[in-house]
């Protein structure tokens, strides 16, 4: 992906900006912004596939606890490979 496309996807997916606002800021149409965001989501899904029987969810927690959550995920993935 082009640098500008990555910046737009980040604005929407990471920073929480509305797609319409990110599109305006990037100088592209809303449909193009939607395509860019969906392309990035597909890339993320391919790079980090969810194993069968697992669930993806949005979780909000203190930053200090995030390393514990990531460690749990890594341990579970190692067990899945066995």
C-alpha angles and dihedrals in degrees: 000000000000118000092247091052092050090050091051093048090048092051090056103034102034107022095039096234117159113257091237092054092046090049092052092047091050093045095240134116123265092249091054091048089052091051091050093049093047091048090053091048090052090049091050091048092050093046093047108028117193109236118236111275093024126114130216118211140163111254128185117200141142114291090238090065097049095087089056091054093049090048090053090051093049091049092049092049090052090052091049090056092056 
